Amino acid sequence: MVSNLIPLSNTLNVRRAIQPAANGHFSACAVARYYAALMDGGVVTSRYPSSSIPPLESQPTSDEVDIRIFTNPKGKIHDAFLGGGDYKGLTVPDGKFGLDFMRFNATDGSVIGVGHPGLGGSTGYCDLNNFAIVVTVNKLSLELLDRNMNTKWLYDSPVNSDVEAKLRRFLVESKNADRILGIQVCAYKDGKVIIDTVAGVLGKDDPRPVQPNSLFPVFSVTKGVTAGMVHWLADKGKLKLEDNVANIWPEFGTNGKDQIKVTC
């Protein structure tokens, strides 16, 4: 079933439907900008698309932005993401999850970042010190791609760093080995874009080239975006992270679910 779900999600009709109840549809640059804001305690970075046209008018058309989405200090916000500090009692010690976010560890075992992967290879992640990266793929494919389908496989955009140049060489090699059908990669370091690369086509049966503002079904990467919204509501005093869901949504408490927390 899963093997059929991924290609189905990349058909033109499903893309046009954009069913938010099923999963989120995002571009890599949009989610990377979101994670860069989380990394900086809620300070939204300047718009940085490869294309001059914002995806579905979802981004401001000016780089002059001064937006902070959280009111609490950065340290407290990061503690909430990781389930540390004042929030330590709300998580399982050394567990896989902080408060709604999946936690990631350094080689020494220390927790350094949060994010969430998705079915099919898409992922979103931020190291809470200085780095955020998002990868969206329409399918990690072992099926042969017609090499003559799209002669300009890499989208023509500036190279932002040495690491991006290496990534592009790797993607060309992967395409030649028939491992990747279509992909977007965007990364921020210290609030600056260091990778913004797009390559491939939209689907096995949709030979249009991937654009920087193409929307990809990202499956569970959506959970990381939803988690940020929960923390935003908590920061604004609309709910408490330690609340039972049934306190907000009484009908949810049936069948023994009355003690499930918002951050479960």
Contacts in CASP RR format, 6 or more apart in sequence:
PFRMAT RR
TARGET T0000
AUTHOR 0000-0000-0000
METHOD contacts of the structure
MODEL  1
MVSNLIPLSNTLNVRRAIQPAANGHFSACAVARYYAALMDGGVVTSRYPS
SSIPPLESQPTSDEVDIRIFTNPKGKIHDAFLGGGDYKGLTVPDGKFGLD
FMRFNATDGSVIGVGHPGLGGSTGYCDLNNFAIVVTVNKLSLELLDRNMN
TKWLYDSPVNSDVEAKLRRFLVESKNADRILGIQVCAYKDGKVIIDTVAG
VLGKDDPRPVQPNSLFPVFSVTKGVTAGMVHWLADKGKLKLEDNVANIWP
EFGTNGKDQIKVTC
2 119 0 8 1.000
5 119 0 8 1.000
6 119 0 8 1.000
6 120 0 8 1.000
6 139 0 8 1.000
7 139 0 8 1.000
7 203 0 8 1.000
7 204 0 8 1.000
8 14 0 8 1.000
9 23 0 8 1.000
9 217 0 8 1.000
9 219 0 8 1.000
10 138 0 8 1.000
10 139 0 8 1.000
10 202 0 8 1.000
10 203 0 8 1.000
10 204 0 8 1.000
10 206 0 8 1.000
10 216 0 8 1.000
10 217 0 8 1.000
11 203 0 8 1.000
11 205 0 8 1.000
11 206 0 8 1.000
12 202 0 8 1.000
12 205 0 8 1.000
12 206 0 8 1.000
14 217 0 8 1.000
15 25 0 8 1.000
15 202 0 8 1.000
15 215 0 8 1.000
15 217 0 8 1.000
18 24 0 8 1.000
18 25 0 8 1.000
18 215 0 8 1.000
23 217 0 8 1.000
23 218 0 8 1.000
23 219 0 8 1.000
23 220 0 8 1.000
23 222 0 8 1.000
24 217 0 8 1.000
24 218 0 8 1.000
24 219 0 8 1.000
24 221 0 8 1.000
24 222 0 8 1.000
24 225 0 8 1.000
25 215 0 8 1.000
25 216 0 8 1.000
25 217 0 8 1.000
25 218 0 8 1.000
26 136 0 8 1.000
26 215 0 8 1.000
26 216 0 8 1.000
26 218 0 8 1.000
26 221 0 8 1.000
26 222 0 8 1.000
26 225 0 8 1.000
27 55 0 8 1.000
27 136 0 8 1.000
27 184 0 8 1.000
27 212 0 8 1.000
27 213 0 8 1.000
27 214 0 8 1.000
27 215 0 8 1.000
27 216 0 8 1.000
28 134 0 8 1.000
28 135 0 8 1.000
28 136 0 8 1.000
28 184 0 8 1.000
28 185 0 8 1.000
28 186 0 8 1.000
28 198 0 8 1.000
28 216 0 8 1.000
29 48 0 8 1.000
29 49 0 8 1.000
29 50 0 8 1.000
29 55 0 8 1.000
29 134 0 8 1.000
29 184 0 8 1.000
29 186 0 8 1.000
29 196 0 8 1.000
29 212 0 8 1.000
29 213 0 8 1.000
30 55 0 8 1.000
30 58 0 8 1.000
30 59 0 8 1.000
31 124 0 8 1.000
31 134 0 8 1.000
31 136 0 8 1.000
31 186 0 8 1.000
31 218 0 8 1.000
31 221 0 8 1.000
31 225 0 8 1.000
32 124 0 8 1.000
32 132 0 8 1.000
32 133 0 8 1.000
32 134 0 8 1.000
32 186 0 8 1.000
32 187 0 8 1.000
32 188 0 8 1.000
33 44 0 8 1.000
33 45 0 8 1.000
33 47 0 8 1.000
33 48 0 8 1.000
33 59 0 8 1.000
33 186 0 8 1.000
33 188 0 8 1.000
34 225 0 8 1.000
35 115 0 8 1.000
35 124 0 8 1.000
35 125 0 8 1.000
35 126 0 8 1.000
35 132 0 8 1.000
35 133 0 8 1.000
35 134 0 8 1.000
35 188 0 8 1.000
36 45 0 8 1.000
36 126 0 8 1.000
36 132 0 8 1.000
36 188 0 8 1.000
36 191 0 8 1.000
37 43 0 8 1.000
37 44 0 8 1.000
37 45 0 8 1.000
37 69 0 8 1.000
38 77 0 8 1.000
38 81 0 8 1.000
38 114 0 8 1.000
38 126 0 8 1.000
38 128 0 8 1.000
38 132 0 8 1.000
38 228 0 8 1.000
39 126 0 8 1.000
39 127 0 8 1.000
39 128 0 8 1.000
39 129 0 8 1.000
39 130 0 8 1.000
39 131 0 8 1.000
39 132 0 8 1.000
39 188 0 8 1.000
39 191 0 8 1.000
40 74 0 8 1.000
40 191 0 8 1.000
41 68 0 8 1.000
41 70 0 8 1.000
41 74 0 8 1.000
41 75 0 8 1.000
41 77 0 8 1.000
41 78 0 8 1.000
42 68 0 8 1.000
42 69 0 8 1.000
42 70 0 8 1.000
42 74 0 8 1.000
42 77 0 8 1.000
43 67 0 8 1.000
43 68 0 8 1.000
44 65 0 8 1.000
44 67 0 8 1.000
44 68 0 8 1.000
44 69 0 8 1.000
45 65 0 8 1.000
45 188 0 8 1.000
45 191 0 8 1.000
46 63 0 8 1.000
46 65 0 8 1.000
47 54 0 8 1.000
47 59 0 8 1.000
47 60 0 8 1.000
47 61 0 8 1.000
47 62 0 8 1.000
47 63 0 8 1.000
47 65 0 8 1.000
48 193 0 8 1.000
48 196 0 8 1.000
49 55 0 8 1.000
49 59 0 8 1.000
49 196 0 8 1.000
49 212 0 8 1.000
49 213 0 8 1.000
50 155 0 8 1.000
50 157 0 8 1.000
50 196 0 8 1.000
50 198 0 8 1.000
50 212 0 8 1.000
51 211 0 8 1.000
51 212 0 8 1.000
51 213 0 8 1.000
53 213 0 8 1.000
54 60 0 8 1.000
54 61 0 8 1.000
54 213 0 8 1.000
55 212 0 8 1.000
55 213 0 8 1.000
55 215 0 8 1.000
56 213 0 8 1.000
56 215 0 8 1.000
69 232 0 8 1.000
69 235 0 8 1.000
70 77 0 8 1.000
70 231 0 8 1.000
70 232 0 8 1.000
70 235 0 8 1.000
71 235 0 8 1.000
71 236 0 8 1.000
72 80 0 8 1.000
72 235 0 8 1.000
76 86 0 8 1.000
77 231 0 8 1.000
77 235 0 8 1.000
78 128 0 8 1.000
79 85 0 8 1.000
79 86 0 8 1.000
79 87 0 8 1.000
80 87 0 8 1.000
80 99 0 8 1.000
80 231 0 8 1.000
80 234 0 8 1.000
80 241 0 8 1.000
81 98 0 8 1.000
81 99 0 8 1.000
81 101 0 8 1.000
81 113 0 8 1.000
81 114 0 8 1.000
81 128 0 8 1.000
81 227 0 8 1.000
81 231 0 8 1.000
82 98 0 8 1.000
82 99 0 8 1.000
82 101 0 8 1.000
82 103 0 8 1.000
82 111 0 8 1.000
82 113 0 8 1.000
82 114 0 8 1.000
82 128 0 8 1.000
83 89 0 8 1.000
83 90 0 8 1.000
83 91 0 8 1.000
83 98 0 8 1.000
83 99 0 8 1.000
84 91 0 8 1.000
84 98 0 8 1.000
87 99 0 8 1.000
87 241 0 8 1.000
90 99 0 8 1.000
90 241 0 8 1.000
90 242 0 8 1.000
90 261 0 8 1.000
90 263 0 8 1.000
91 97 0 8 1.000
91 98 0 8 1.000
91 99 0 8 1.000
91 263 0 8 1.000
95 103 0 8 1.000
96 102 0 8 1.000
96 103 0 8 1.000
97 103 0 8 1.000
98 114 0 8 1.000
98 263 0 8 1.000
99 227 0 8 1.000
99 231 0 8 1.000
99 241 0 8 1.000
99 263 0 8 1.000
100 223 0 8 1.000
100 224 0 8 1.000
100 226 0 8 1.000
100 227 0 8 1.000
100 228 0 8 1.000
100 230 0 8 1.000
100 231 0 8 1.000
100 263 0 8 1.000
101 114 0 8 1.000
101 115 0 8 1.000
101 116 0 8 1.000
101 224 0 8 1.000
101 227 0 8 1.000
101 228 0 8 1.000
102 114 0 8 1.000
102 115 0 8 1.000
102 116 0 8 1.000
102 117 0 8 1.000
103 111 0 8 1.000
103 113 0 8 1.000
103 114 0 8 1.000
104 111 0 8 1.000
104 112 0 8 1.000
104 113 0 8 1.000
104 114 0 8 1.000
104 115 0 8 1.000
104 125 0 8 1.000
104 127 0 8 1.000
105 111 0 8 1.000
105 112 0 8 1.000
106 112 0 8 1.000
112 127 0 8 1.000
112 128 0 8 1.000
112 129 0 8 1.000
113 125 0 8 1.000
113 126 0 8 1.000
113 127 0 8 1.000
113 128 0 8 1.000
114 125 0 8 1.000
114 126 0 8 1.000
114 128 0 8 1.000
115 123 0 8 1.000
115 124 0 8 1.000
115 125 0 8 1.000
115 126 0 8 1.000
115 224 0 8 1.000
115 227 0 8 1.000
116 123 0 8 1.000
116 124 0 8 1.000
116 220 0 8 1.000
116 221 0 8 1.000
116 223 0 8 1.000
116 224 0 8 1.000
116 227 0 8 1.000
117 123 0 8 1.000
117 124 0 8 1.000
117 220 0 8 1.000
117 221 0 8 1.000
118 218 0 8 1.000
118 219 0 8 1.000
118 220 0 8 1.000
118 221 0 8 1.000
119 219 0 8 1.000
119 220 0 8 1.000
120 137 0 8 1.000
120 139 0 8 1.000
120 140 0 8 1.000
120 219 0 8 1.000
121 135 0 8 1.000
121 137 0 8 1.000
121 140 0 8 1.000
122 134 0 8 1.000
122 135 0 8 1.000
122 136 0 8 1.000
122 137 0 8 1.000
122 216 0 8 1.000
122 218 0 8 1.000
122 219 0 8 1.000
122 221 0 8 1.000
123 134 0 8 1.000
123 135 0 8 1.000
123 221 0 8 1.000
124 133 0 8 1.000
124 134 0 8 1.000
124 135 0 8 1.000
124 221 0 8 1.000
124 224 0 8 1.000
125 132 0 8 1.000
125 133 0 8 1.000
125 134 0 8 1.000
126 132 0 8 1.000
126 133 0 8 1.000
130 189 0 8 1.000
130 190 0 8 1.000
130 191 0 8 1.000
131 187 0 8 1.000
131 188 0 8 1.000
131 189 0 8 1.000
132 187 0 8 1.000
132 188 0 8 1.000
133 185 0 8 1.000
133 186 0 8 1.000
133 187 0 8 1.000
133 188 0 8 1.000
133 195 0 8 1.000
134 184 0 8 1.000
134 185 0 8 1.000
134 186 0 8 1.000
134 187 0 8 1.000
134 221 0 8 1.000
135 183 0 8 1.000
135 184 0 8 1.000
135 185 0 8 1.000
136 183 0 8 1.000
136 184 0 8 1.000
136 216 0 8 1.000
136 218 0 8 1.000
136 221 0 8 1.000
137 180 0 8 1.000
137 181 0 8 1.000
137 182 0 8 1.000
137 183 0 8 1.000
137 184 0 8 1.000
137 216 0 8 1.000
138 181 0 8 1.000
138 182 0 8 1.000
138 183 0 8 1.000
138 202 0 8 1.000
138 203 0 8 1.000
138 210 0 8 1.000
138 216 0 8 1.000
138 217 0 8 1.000
139 181 0 8 1.000
139 182 0 8 1.000
139 203 0 8 1.000
139 204 0 8 1.000
140 179 0 8 1.000
140 180 0 8 1.000
140 181 0 8 1.000
141 178 0 8 1.000
141 179 0 8 1.000
141 180 0 8 1.000
141 181 0 8 1.000
141 204 0 8 1.000
142 178 0 8 1.000
142 179 0 8 1.000
143 178 0 8 1.000
143 181 0 8 1.000
143 204 0 8 1.000
144 178 0 8 1.000
145 175 0 8 1.000
145 178 0 8 1.000
145 181 0 8 1.000
145 201 0 8 1.000
145 204 0 8 1.000
146 207 0 8 1.000
149 201 0 8 1.000
149 207 0 8 1.000
150 200 0 8 1.000
150 201 0 8 1.000
150 207 0 8 1.000
150 209 0 8 1.000
152 209 0 8 1.000
153 172 0 8 1.000
153 175 0 8 1.000
153 199 0 8 1.000
153 200 0 8 1.000
153 209 0 8 1.000
154 168 0 8 1.000
154 171 0 8 1.000
154 172 0 8 1.000
154 197 0 8 1.000
154 198 0 8 1.000
154 199 0 8 1.000
154 200 0 8 1.000
155 197 0 8 1.000
155 198 0 8 1.000
155 199 0 8 1.000
155 209 0 8 1.000
155 210 0 8 1.000
155 211 0 8 1.000
155 212 0 8 1.000
157 196 0 8 1.000
157 197 0 8 1.000
157 198 0 8 1.000
157 212 0 8 1.000
159 165 0 8 1.000
159 168 0 8 1.000
160 193 0 8 1.000
160 194 0 8 1.000
160 195 0 8 1.000
160 196 0 8 1.000
161 194 0 8 1.000
161 195 0 8 1.000
163 194 0 8 1.000
163 195 0 8 1.000
164 194 0 8 1.000
164 195 0 8 1.000
164 196 0 8 1.000
164 197 0 8 1.000
167 185 0 8 1.000
167 195 0 8 1.000
167 197 0 8 1.000
168 197 0 8 1.000
168 199 0 8 1.000
171 180 0 8 1.000
171 183 0 8 1.000
171 197 0 8 1.000
171 199 0 8 1.000
174 180 0 8 1.000
175 199 0 8 1.000
175 200 0 8 1.000
180 199 0 8 1.000
180 200 0 8 1.000
181 200 0 8 1.000
181 201 0 8 1.000
181 203 0 8 1.000
181 204 0 8 1.000
182 199 0 8 1.000
182 200 0 8 1.000
182 201 0 8 1.000
182 202 0 8 1.000
182 203 0 8 1.000
182 210 0 8 1.000
183 197 0 8 1.000
183 198 0 8 1.000
183 199 0 8 1.000
183 200 0 8 1.000
183 210 0 8 1.000
184 197 0 8 1.000
184 198 0 8 1.000
184 210 0 8 1.000
184 212 0 8 1.000
184 214 0 8 1.000
184 216 0 8 1.000
185 195 0 8 1.000
185 196 0 8 1.000
185 197 0 8 1.000
185 198 0 8 1.000
186 193 0 8 1.000
186 195 0 8 1.000
186 196 0 8 1.000
186 197 0 8 1.000
187 193 0 8 1.000
187 194 0 8 1.000
187 195 0 8 1.000
187 196 0 8 1.000
188 194 0 8 1.000
196 212 0 8 1.000
198 210 0 8 1.000
198 211 0 8 1.000
198 212 0 8 1.000
198 214 0 8 1.000
199 210 0 8 1.000
200 209 0 8 1.000
200 210 0 8 1.000
201 207 0 8 1.000
201 208 0 8 1.000
201 209 0 8 1.000
201 210 0 8 1.000
202 208 0 8 1.000
202 209 0 8 1.000
202 210 0 8 1.000
202 214 0 8 1.000
230 239 0 8 1.000
230 241 0 8 1.000
230 262 0 8 1.000
230 263 0 8 1.000
231 241 0 8 1.000
233 239 0 8 1.000
234 240 0 8 1.000
234 241 0 8 1.000
234 262 0 8 1.000
239 248 0 8 1.000
239 262 0 8 1.000
240 262 0 8 1.000
241 261 0 8 1.000
241 262 0 8 1.000
241 263 0 8 1.000
242 261 0 8 1.000
242 262 0 8 1.000
242 263 0 8 1.000
243 261 0 8 1.000
243 262 0 8 1.000
244 253 0 8 1.000
244 258 0 8 1.000
244 259 0 8 1.000
244 260 0 8 1.000
244 261 0 8 1.000
244 262 0 8 1.000
245 252 0 8 1.000
245 253 0 8 1.000
245 257 0 8 1.000
245 260 0 8 1.000
245 261 0 8 1.000
245 262 0 8 1.000
245 264 0 8 1.000
246 252 0 8 1.000
246 253 0 8 1.000
246 257 0 8 1.000
246 258 0 8 1.000
246 259 0 8 1.000
246 260 0 8 1.000
248 262 0 8 1.000
252 260 0 8 1.000
253 260 0 8 1.000
END
